[in-house]
Amino acid sequence: VQVVESGGGLVQAGESLELSCEASGSSASSYAMAWYRQAPGKLRELVASITSTGTVLYGDFAKGRFSISNPYIHFAYLRMNSLKPDDAAVYYCQYRGVDVEYWGRGTLVTVSS
């Protein structure tokens, strides 16, 4: 399974950005996908996750501003609104199947104040 993220970039504080993730090479119908982020000097943290049945979980900081969706099988999108400088990080996509998980290489999000 190959996981590829896209959509990162430089935005100004208050703007929005949408990240995309595709997990190719899997035929599993039961899976979960998640977005994590890691800022310099900080631990990787969960942004949001979604299962193939639609169960969604958000990190506390993401509630109300970020939205995860899974409109196509093995795709995950992360819509980020009202971005803050503290949201700047490398955002990683994770694909989880039964007893396996795969990670993308990450996409950089930079937020200028």
ABEGO torsion letter per residue (X at the ends): XBBBBBGBEBBBBGBBBBBBBBBBGBABABBBBBBBBBBBGBBBBBABBBBAAGBBBBBAAABGABBBBBABBGBBBBBBBGBBAAABBBBBBBBBBBGBBBBBAEBBBBBBX
